Amino acid sequence: MKVTYISTYPPRECGLATFNKNLISAIASGAGETAASVIAIDAGKNEHEYSYADEVSYVINQESQDDYLKAAEFINSGDTDVCILQHEFGIFGGDSGIYVLSLINHVEKPLVTILHTVLEKPSGQQKMIIQGLAKRSSKLVVMGRKAIDLLESIYHISREKIEFIEHGVPDIDAPLVNPLRTEPLFNTHKVLLTFGLLSRNKGLETVVRALPEIVERHPDVVYVVLGNTHPGIKRNCGEEYRDYLVQLAGELGVQNHLVFINRFMAEEELVNYLAQADIFVSPYLNEAQITSGTLSYAVGAGAAVVATPYWHALELLSNGRGLYFNFHDEQGLAAAVNQLLDNPEKLKDIKARAYNYGINLRWPVIGKKYASVLQWVIENADFGERIFMQVVDAAIIPEFSLDYVRRLTDHTGIVQHAKYGIPNLKEGYCVDDNSRALIMAVMACKLGYKEAGELLPVYMSFLHYMQDDSGYFRNFLSASREYLDEKGSEDAFGRTVWSLGYLVTNAPGHSYSKFGEELFCKAIPHFRGLTHLRGIANTIIGLSYYLRSFPSDNNMMDTLNYLTGQLITAYNKYSDERWNWFENHLTYDNAILPLSLFHAAEITGNREFLNTAMASMKFLENVTFNSKFFCPVGNSGWYFRDGEIPHYDQQAIDAMAMALMYGQAYHLLKDYSFLKKLSAVYSWFLGENSLWTPLYDSETKGCSDGLQTRGINHNQGAESTLSYLVTQLALLEALNAGTGQNNRDLHFKALTT
């Protein structure tokens, strides 16, 4: 069995690193012949921080997303049978360690994930990461029974996917002659011990505050704190916590009863300290500790443990294997310690119970359990829920919902921005978003979502209010309905024309259609004066919809040909054998350009329009698709000819334009591959993207404002949410239209044969 382990690894001073090293040995002893390879997560900023042993075959700089992808390629190119990933939010890069999803969704080997933390109140991103790990993993291993309940109730993960295997402990008994017995500290004192990396969440100040009452009754007691300060905390805060504990002990007059041994201890030596200590104290500050390696070690070594009632302690110390005291309760701790020191027989009984239970926690026993899980996973490998280019099953598409749009919409229009999921009235309204909202609402009505009709008058009224006497449109309006500009951009103008043309042809009522026609016709004098390519493209789409209702309007047909000719001229100017595009760069809302040509080709039957649409679409998809997901050009720099493609900040508006482009291509040509690509673009919103992170929020029914380097932008503005809904409606519309590959539209048969 060839196993690849993904985790931190010694010499990095980290509990997961030690756990991973022990697990490798344990599985090797439990599974017979195994070959181990380690992918080490390194905390180095620019270069690897540690020198690793030979079993480390690849190193990931935890803040370099490219390293995760390269590591996946490395694993896939080898002969690994199964991967084991140790998960803790803090050891992976990106917000809440989100980069781990890039790794696991590119690895093409069976995966087992060991969860060292399961939060009862996760952030949205933390919850999504755990759910992503569950989807990709054949098995999730947890070390506390409480974690099983949380995974089922909070994260909605099936019980069948979860394995319970307790935290392993060293297979080492205390020596008959403990070398610590000759040291004065241990020879002449009763010892309270806590070990592990120091950080404020460990609650050691509770023990220090309990010392006066303990020392008053047992003057020979010392409290030994064994371990370094956590490296990350030391980098940021130095020894602030240790200094605080020293100062506190001085203020309480027990400075001579507090001893620090400031180093990371090897397990063989640690066993000596646990054996020589009278009482091990685990004073965590709250219950939300699903696993404690130090507690497991203490029980495994047969120590008498006094702990706060956190989740793992409640399980591990049950049946008389330890005593509890309340969180932050120094008096309760002092009483428990004094009770044990006053009663040697009770102390001895607790140690015996702990030791007998701990035998079953030793690594050889735990290793056999892991080996059994790995063998099952290899024999039943399904790679979890893998993603490939395929048409989305309508049954798994989230239910179409206008809940969040209603939250953003008031009597004036749809609010432009939001702080998280709350409308941000300070930013007011814009004609861009209200035009998108109008398109979305009409699309929804067409597909039978009648409740969308209630919103139509609001968006129509807004566009009417924003049109000036000349027929042009302002763009921005304050929350107090004051105009913030005299003239909007050509992009905003074109998008409004698009929405009005769409309304003319698809309105759910005659009066709505006439309203749209009036505003549309008033804007006509500005059509031929447009110079901005995206403004032209948006206007072409609006004209195309208008001409569906008024096909004999020769003036509008001439204008359509004129504007489309502008795009063709730009394409011919900039395109060559390698660069089939309308400009020297790809910026935002790129697919709107070929989309407009598909619309113009449908109305005019012009073969050049269609050919240019096809060529530019192919070029764009070569830039934005890889074998696993859609990746739009990022807005953090854009893509210039002969330059590098920026991967972030990815915007929902780009996904919407791509979806509409494929939807229109499928409508014209009935080529099934376009429906598959439309599905892939829609899936970008649901998590099939470069961070494997959903932008659609199933709780608010809104959409996050972009995919950034370290995670998602958690604000949920109108543009992103409307882009999601329009994309969803475009997919539903295409699915309703059928999937026959050979049913080509007769109008286009002559153009495509």
PEUR-V682024 format. One record per residue. N is the residue number from 1. RES is the residue in three letters. D_LAST is the distance of its C-alpha to the last C-alpha in Angstrom with 2 decimals. Layout:
N_RES_D_LAST / N_RES_D_LAST
This chain:
1_MET_54.72 / 2_LYS_53.12 / 3_VAL_53.28 / 4_THR_52.02 / 5_TYR_54.10 / 6_ILE_52.75 / 7_SER_55.66 / 8_THR_58.30 / 9_TYR_60.65 / 10_PRO_64.14 / 11_PRO_65.60 / 12_ARG_63.96 / 13_GLU_66.65 / 14_CYS_64.79 / 15_GLY_65.41 / 16_LEU_61.88 / 17_ALA_62.32 / 18_THR_65.49 / 19_PHE_63.96 / 20_ASN_60.99 / 21_LYS_63.29 / 22_ASN_65.45 / 23_LEU_62.52 / 24_ILE_61.32 / 25_SER_64.76 / 26_ALA_65.08 / 27_ILE_61.82 / 28_ALA_62.72 / 29_SER_66.04 / 30_GLY_64.54 / 31_ALA_61.60 / 32_GLY_63.15 / 33_GLU_61.11 / 34_THR_58.66 / 35_ALA_57.06 / 36_ALA_56.82 / 37_SER_54.68 / 38_VAL_55.08 / 39_ILE_52.66 / 40_ALA_55.24 / 41_ILE_54.72 / 42_ASP_56.60 / 43_ALA_57.99 / 44_GLY_58.02 / 45_LYS_56.62 / 46_ASN_55.55 / 47_GLU_56.52 / 48_HIS_57.61 / 49_GLU_60.92 / 50_TYR_62.26 / 51_SER_62.90 / 52_TYR_61.62 / 53_ALA_62.62 / 54_ASP_60.58 / 55_GLU_58.90 / 56_VAL_56.95 / 57_SER_53.76 / 58_TYR_51.86 / 59_VAL_53.01 / 60_ILE_51.18 / 61_ASN_52.44 / 62_GLN_52.39 / 63_GLU_51.18 / 64_SER_48.32 / 65_GLN_45.10 / 66_ASP_43.50 / 67_ASP_46.30 / 68_TYR_45.27 / 69_LEU_41.71 / 70_LYS_43.12 / 71_ALA_45.63 / 72_ALA_42.91 / 73_GLU_41.15 / 74_PHE_44.57 / 75_ILE_45.22 / 76_ASN_41.84 / 77_SER_42.37 / 78_GLY_45.73 / 79_ASP_47.03 / 80_THR_48.28 / 81_ASP_48.69 / 82_VAL_49.28 / 83_CYS_49.82 / 84_ILE_52.68 / 85_LEU_52.42 / 86_GLN_55.53 / 87_HIS_54.68 / 88_GLU_56.78 / 89_PHE_55.29 / 90_GLY_57.28 / 91_ILE_56.22 / 92_PHE_52.52 / 93_GLY_51.09 / 94_GLY_49.54 / 95_ASP_50.86 / 96_SER_52.67 / 97_GLY_51.25 / 98_ILE_47.61 / 99_TYR_46.37 / 100_VAL_47.20 / 101_LEU_44.06 / 102_SER_41.91 / 103_LEU_43.73 / 104_ILE_43.68 / 105_ASN_40.04 / 106_HIS_39.06 / 107_VAL_41.56 / 108_GLU_40.11 / 109_LYS_43.51 / 110_PRO_45.56 / 111_LEU_47.62 / 112_VAL_51.04 / 113_THR_52.19 / 114_ILE_55.88 / 115_LEU_56.55 / 116_HIS_59.74 / 117_THR_59.45 / 118_VAL_58.34 / 119_LEU_59.06 / 120_GLU_60.22 / 121_LYS_59.05 / 122_PRO_56.00 / 123_SER_54.13 / 124_GLY_50.59 / 125_GLN_49.30 / 126_GLN_51.83 / 127_LYS_50.91 / 128_MET_47.21 / 129_ILE_48.01 / 130_ILE_50.05 / 131_GLN_47.38 / 132_GLY_44.81 / 133_LEU_47.18 / 134_ALA_47.62 / 135_LYS_43.90 / 136_ARG_43.47 / 137_SER_46.82 / 138_SER_47.62 / 139_LYS_51.18 / 140_LEU_53.10 / 141_VAL_56.73 / 142_VAL_59.38 / 143_MET_63.09 / 144_GLY_64.50 / 145_ARG_64.29 / 146_LYS_63.99 / 147_ALA_60.62 / 148_ILE_59.31 / 149_ASP_60.26 / 150_LEU_58.67 / 151_LEU_55.37 / 152_GLU_55.16 / 153_SER_56.42 / 154_ILE_55.19 / 155_TYR_52.05 / 156_HIS_50.98 / 157_ILE_50.64 / 158_SER_51.15 / 159_ARG_54.56 / 160_GLU_53.06 / 161_LYS_51.50 / 162_ILE_54.88 / 163_GLU_57.58 / 164_PHE_61.12 / 165_ILE_62.83 / 166_GLU_65.82 / 167_HIS_66.27 / 168_GLY_67.74 / 169_VAL_71.05 / 170_PRO_72.76 / 171_ASP_74.35 / 172_ILE_77.55 / 173_ASP_80.98 / 174_ALA_83.43 / 175_PRO_85.82 / 176_LEU_89.30 / 177_VAL_90.64 / 178_ASN_88.52 / 179_PRO_88.94 / 180_LEU_88.70 / 181_ARG_92.00 / 182_THR_93.91 / 183_GLU_92.37 / 184_PRO_94.61 / 185_LEU_91.81 / 186_PHE_91.16 / 187_ASN_94.69 / 188_THR_96.49 / 189_HIS_94.00 / 190_LYS_92.13 / 191_VAL_88.48 / 192_LEU_85.70 / 193_LEU_82.38 / 194_THR_78.87 / 195_PHE_76.32 / 196_GLY_72.75 / 197_LEU_70.96 / 198_LEU_72.65 / 199_SER_70.90 / 200_ARG_72.08 / 201_ASN_70.39 / 202_LYS_72.76 / 203_GLY_75.69 / 204_LEU_78.38 / 205_GLU_80.35 / 206_THR_81.25 / 207_VAL_83.06 / 208_VAL_84.84 / 209_ARG_86.02 / 210_ALA_87.34 / 211_LEU_89.35 / 212_PRO_92.47 / 213_GLU_93.10 / 214_ILE_92.34 / 215_VAL_94.50 / 216_GLU_97.35 / 217_ARG_97.60 / 218_HIS_96.53 / 219_PRO_97.44 / 220_ASP_96.15 / 221_VAL_92.46 / 222_VAL_89.87 / 223_TYR_86.20 / 224_VAL_84.10 / 225_VAL_80.58 / 226_LEU_78.78 / 227_GLY_75.55 / 228_ASN_73.76 / 229_THR_72.25 / 230_HIS_68.51 / 231_PRO_66.92 / 232_GLY_64.49 / 233_ILE_67.37 / 234_LYS_69.61 / 235_ARG_67.08 / 236_ASN_66.88 / 237_CYS_70.38 / 238_GLY_72.58 / 239_GLU_75.41 / 240_GLU_75.77 / 241_TYR_75.88 / 242_ARG_78.40 / 243_ASP_80.55 / 244_TYR_80.44 / 245_LEU_81.70 / 246_VAL_84.50 / 247_GLN_85.52 / 248_LEU_85.50 / 249_ALA_87.67 / 250_GLY_90.09 / 251_GLU_90.35 / 252_LEU_91.12 / 253_GLY_93.64 / 254_VAL_91.89 / 255_GLN_90.55 / 256_ASN_92.57 / 257_HIS_90.86 / 258_LEU_87.27 / 259_VAL_86.04 / 260_PHE_82.67 / 261_ILE_81.47 / 262_ASN_78.60 / 263_ARG_76.38 / 264_PHE_73.54 / 265_MET_75.29 / 266_ALA_74.30 / 267_GLU_74.31 / 268_GLU_77.27 / 269_GLU_79.35 / 270_LEU_78.05 / 271_VAL_79.42 / 272_ASN_82.88 / 273_TYR_82.66 / 274_LEU_81.49 / 275_ALA_84.26 / 276_GLN_86.91 / 277_ALA_85.92 / 278_ASP_87.83 / 279_ILE_85.09 / 280_PHE_81.41 / 281_VAL_80.32 / 282_SER_76.75 / 283_PRO_76.94 / 284_TYR_73.31 / 285_LEU_73.18 / 286_ASN_70.92 / 287_GLU_69.64 / 288_ALA_66.02 / 289_GLN_66.46 / 290_ILE_64.45 / 291_THR_65.46 / 292_SER_68.34 / 293_GLY_68.63 / 294_THR_72.13 / 295_LEU_73.29 / 296_SER_71.93 / 297_TYR_73.76 / 298_ALA_76.96 / 299_VAL_76.89 / 300_GLY_75.96 / 301_ALA_78.96 / 302_GLY_81.26 / 303_ALA_82.01 / 304_ALA_83.54 / 305_VAL_80.90 / 306_VAL_81.43 / 307_ALA_78.18 / 308_THR_76.76 / 309_PRO_74.94 / 310_TYR_71.38 / 311_TRP_68.90 / 312_HIS_69.19 / 313_ALA_72.97 / 314_LEU_73.33 / 315_GLU_71.67 / 316_LEU_73.21 / 317_LEU_76.76 / 318_SER_77.13 / 319_ASN_79.93 / 320_GLY_82.47 / 321_ARG_80.61 / 322_GLY_81.26 / 323_LEU_82.42 / 324_TYR_80.58 / 325_PHE_81.43 / 326_ASN_79.57 / 327_PHE_77.20 / 328_HIS_79.14 / 329_ASP_82.37 / 330_GLU_84.76 / 331_GLN_87.69 / 332_GLY_85.89 / 333_LEU_85.00 / 334_ALA_88.59 / 335_ALA_89.88 / 336_ALA_87.54 / 337_VAL_88.46 / 338_ASN_92.17 / 339_GLN_91.99 / 340_LEU_90.66 / 341_LEU_93.02 / 342_ASP_95.93 / 343_ASN_94.98 / 344_PRO_94.39 / 345_GLU_93.98 / 346_LYS_91.10 / 347_LEU_89.52 / 348_LYS_89.87 / 349_ASP_88.40 / 350_ILE_85.25 / 351_LYS_84.78 / 352_ALA_85.17 / 353_ARG_82.66 / 354_ALA_80.15 / 355_TYR_80.71 / 356_ASN_80.32 / 357_TYR_77.04 / 358_GLY_75.84 / 359_ILE_76.10 / 360_ASN_72.96 / 361_LEU_71.13 / 362_ARG_71.69 / 363_TRP_68.69 / 364_PRO_69.02 / 365_VAL_68.84 / 366_ILE_65.95 / 367_GLY_64.14 / 368_LYS_64.11 / 369_LYS_62.52 / 370_TYR_59.73 / 371_ALA_59.26 / 372_SER_58.85 / 373_VAL_56.19 / 374_LEU_54.28 / 375_GLN_54.39 / 376_TRP_53.02 / 377_VAL_50.18 / 378_ILE_49.23 / 379_GLU_49.33 / 380_ASN_47.36 / 381_ALA_44.99 / 382_ASP_42.12 / 383_PHE_41.83 / 384_GLY_42.50 / 385_GLU_39.59 / 386_ARG_36.91 / 387_ILE_33.83 / 388_PHE_30.35 / 389_MET_26.87 / 390_GLN_26.49 / 391_VAL_26.08 / 392_VAL_29.46 / 393_ASP_31.41 / 394_ALA_32.17 / 395_ALA_35.73 / 396_ILE_36.47 / 397_ILE_35.18 / 398_PRO_38.39 / 399_GLU_39.32 / 400_PHE_38.16 / 401_SER_41.31 / 402_LEU_42.42 / 403_ASP_45.87 / 404_TYR_45.56 / 405_VAL_43.83 / 406_ARG_46.78 / 407_ARG_49.14 / 408_LEU_47.60 / 409_THR_47.48 / 410_ASP_50.65 / 411_HIS_51.44 / 412_THR_50.11 / 413_GLY_46.74 / 414_ILE_45.34 / 415_VAL_47.40 / 416_GLN_45.59 / 417_HIS_47.10 / 418_ALA_49.02 / 419_LYS_51.62 / 420_TYR_50.34 / 421_GLY_49.74 / 422_ILE_52.14 / 423_PRO_51.08 / 424_ASN_52.29 / 425_LEU_53.52 / 426_LYS_54.76 / 427_GLU_51.23 / 428_GLY_50.64 / 429_TYR_47.30 / 430_CYS_44.24 / 431_VAL_41.67 / 432_ASP_38.86 / 433_ASP_39.83 / 434_ASN_40.62 / 435_SER_37.19 / 436_ARG_35.64 / 437_ALA_38.12 / 438_LEU_37.10 / 439_ILE_33.40 / 440_MET_34.49 / 441_ALA_36.85 / 442_VAL_34.39 / 443_MET_31.79 / 444_ALA_34.64 / 445_CYS_35.70 / 446_LYS_32.23 / 447_LEU_32.39 / 448_GLY_35.87 / 449_TYR_38.12 / 450_LYS_40.43 / 451_GLU_42.91 / 452_ALA_40.54 / 453_GLY_41.31 / 454_GLU_44.85 / 455_LEU_43.69 / 456_LEU_41.54 / 457_PRO_44.52 / 458_VAL_45.77 / 459_TYR_42.62 / 460_MET_42.10 / 461_SER_45.75 / 462_PHE_45.44 / 463_LEU_42.59 / 464_HIS_44.66 / 465_TYR_47.66 / 466_MET_45.78 / 467_GLN_44.42 / 468_ASP_46.79 / 469_ASP_47.79 / 470_SER_45.19 / 471_GLY_42.33 / 472_TYR_41.78 / 473_PHE_42.33 / 474_ARG_44.92 / 475_ASN_43.92 / 476_PHE_47.08 / 477_LEU_49.80 / 478_SER_52.94 / 479_ALA_54.25 / 480_SER_56.76 / 481_ARG_53.98 / 482_GLU_54.72 / 483_TYR_51.97 / 484_LEU_51.60 / 485_ASP_49.51 / 486_GLU_49.24 / 487_LYS_45.55 / 488_GLY_42.87 / 489_SER_40.14 / 490_GLU_36.90 / 491_ASP_35.19 / 492_ALA_37.40 / 493_PHE_36.91 / 494_GLY_33.12 / 495_ARG_33.30 / 496_THR_35.69 / 497_VAL_33.42 / 498_TRP_30.63 / 499_SER_33.10 / 500_LEU_34.25 / 501_GLY_30.83 / 502_TYR_30.05 / 503_LEU_33.45 / 504_VAL_32.92 / 505_THR_29.91 / 506_ASN_31.02 / 507_ALA_34.83 / 508_PRO_36.79 / 509_GLY_39.04 / 510_HIS_39.13 / 511_SER_41.82 / 512_TYR_39.85 / 513_SER_36.84 / 514_LYS_39.19 / 515_PHE_40.80 / 516_GLY_37.51 / 517_GLU_36.63 / 518_GLU_40.02 / 519_LEU_39.76 / 520_PHE_36.18 / 521_CYS_37.17 / 522_LYS_40.26 / 523_ALA_38.18 / 524_ILE_35.86 / 525_PRO_38.14 / 526_HIS_37.47 / 527_PHE_33.66 / 528_ARG_33.35 / 529_GLY_36.15 / 530_LEU_34.40 / 531_THR_34.04 / 532_HIS_33.61 / 533_LEU_29.98 / 534_ARG_30.32 / 535_GLY_32.17 / 536_ILE_29.39 / 537_ALA_26.71 / 538_ASN_28.84 / 539_THR_29.41 / 540_ILE_25.71 / 541_ILE_25.29 / 542_GLY_28.35 / 543_LEU_27.19 / 544_SER_23.85 / 545_TYR_25.88 / 546_TYR_28.36 / 547_LEU_25.83 / 548_ARG_24.73 / 549_SER_28.29 / 550_PHE_28.73 / 551_PRO_25.46 / 552_SER_27.59 / 553_ASP_29.38 / 554_ASN_28.34 / 555_ASN_30.58 / 556_MET_28.88 / 557_MET_25.39 / 558_ASP_26.73 / 559_THR_28.21 / 560_LEU_25.00 / 561_ASN_23.23 / 562_TYR_26.39 / 563_LEU_26.63 / 564_THR_23.00 / 565_GLY_23.56 / 566_GLN_26.47 / 567_LEU_24.36 / 568_ILE_21.89 / 569_THR_25.03 / 570_ALA_26.52 / 571_TYR_23.48 / 572_ASN_23.41 / 573_LYS_27.17 / 574_TYR_27.43 / 575_SER_24.36 / 576_ASP_24.37 / 577_GLU_23.09 / 578_ARG_24.99 / 579_TRP_25.26 / 580_ASN_22.15 / 581_TRP_24.16 / 582_PHE_25.73 / 583_GLU_29.31 / 584_ASN_31.44 / 585_HIS_31.97 / 586_LEU_30.68 / 587_THR_33.23 / 588_TYR_33.09 / 589_ASP_30.59 / 590_ASN_27.88 / 591_ALA_24.83 / 592_ILE_25.67 / 593_LEU_23.99 / 594_PRO_20.36 / 595_LEU_21.12 / 596_SER_22.02 / 597_LEU_18.80 / 598_PHE_16.80 / 599_HIS_19.25 / 600_ALA_19.07 / 601_ALA_15.28 / 602_GLU_15.72 / 603_ILE_18.53 / 604_THR_17.41 / 605_GLY_13.64 / 606_ASN_14.02 / 607_ARG_11.11 / 608_GLU_13.93 / 609_PHE_15.42 / 610_LEU_12.51 / 611_ASN_12.10 / 612_THR_15.88 / 613_ALA_16.16 / 614_MET_14.07 / 615_ALA_16.08 / 616_SER_19.36 / 617_MET_18.89 / 618_LYS_18.40 / 619_PHE_21.46 / 620_LEU_23.48 / 621_GLU_22.94 / 622_ASN_23.95 / 623_VAL_27.11 / 624_THR_27.91 / 625_PHE_27.07 / 626_ASN_28.94 / 627_SER_28.98 / 628_LYS_31.24 / 629_PHE_30.79 / 630_PHE_29.49 / 631_CYS_31.74 / 632_PRO_31.25 / 633_VAL_32.67 / 634_GLY_36.37 / 635_ASN_38.20 / 636_SER_41.14 / 637_GLY_40.05 / 638_TRP_36.25 / 639_TYR_34.01 / 640_PHE_34.42 / 641_ARG_32.51 / 642_ASP_34.23 / 643_GLY_36.32 / 644_GLU_36.66 / 645_ILE_34.81 / 646_PRO_37.43 / 647_HIS_37.18 / 648_TYR_39.52 / 649_ASP_40.12 / 650_GLN_36.89 / 651_GLN_36.38 / 652_ALA_35.07 / 653_ILE_33.39 / 654_ASP_30.94 / 655_ALA_30.11 / 656_MET_29.62 / 657_ALA_27.17 / 658_MET_25.10 / 659_ALA_25.23 / 660_LEU_24.16 / 661_MET_21.25 / 662_TYR_19.97 / 663_GLY_20.89 / 664_GLN_18.86 / 665_ALA_15.74 / 666_TYR_16.34 / 667_HIS_17.01 / 668_LEU_13.70 / 669_LEU_11.30 / 670_LYS_13.83 / 671_ASP_13.51 / 672_TYR_17.04 / 673_SER_17.65 / 674_PHE_17.99 / 675_LEU_20.69 / 676_LYS_22.46 / 677_LYS_22.59 / 678_LEU_23.83 / 679_SER_26.48 / 680_ALA_27.50 / 681_VAL_28.02 / 682_TYR_30.10 / 683_SER_32.05 / 684_TRP_33.11 / 685_PHE_35.45 / 686_LEU_36.88 / 687_GLY_37.81 / 688_GLU_34.86 / 689_ASN_35.43 / 690_SER_37.30 / 691_LEU_40.67 / 692_TRP_39.69 / 693_THR_41.36 / 694_PRO_40.42 / 695_LEU_40.29 / 696_TYR_40.25 / 697_ASP_43.86 / 698_SER_44.28 / 699_GLU_47.82 / 700_THR_47.36 / 701_LYS_43.75 / 702_GLY_43.10 / 703_CYS_41.13 / 704_SER_42.69 / 705_ASP_42.17 / 706_GLY_40.44 / 707_LEU_40.45 / 708_GLN_43.07 / 709_THR_44.37 / 710_ARG_47.10 / 711_GLY_45.66 / 712_ILE_44.40 / 713_ASN_45.67 / 714_HIS_47.52 / 715_ASN_47.48 / 716_GLN_45.12 / 717_GLY_44.21 / 718_ALA_42.12 / 719_GLU_39.08 / 720_SER_38.69 / 721_THR_39.44 / 722_LEU_37.11 / 723_SER_34.33 / 724_TYR_34.93 / 725_LEU_35.02 / 726_VAL_31.87 / 727_THR_30.05 / 728_GLN_31.58 / 729_LEU_30.58 / 730_ALA_26.97 / 731_LEU_26.90 / 732_LEU_28.71 / 733_GLU_26.40 / 734_ALA_23.31 / 735_LEU_25.26 / 736_ASN_26.26 / 737_ALA_22.72 / 738_GLY_22.10 / 739_THR_20.25 / 740_GLY_17.78 / 741_GLN_14.86 / 742_ASN_12.78 / 743_ASN_13.76 / 744_ARG_10.85 / 745_ASP_12.01 / 746_LEU_11.14 / 747_HIS_11.62 / 748_PHE_8.65 / 749_LYS_6.14 / 750_ALA_5.77 / 751_LEU_5.95 / 752_THR_3.80 / 753_THR_0.00
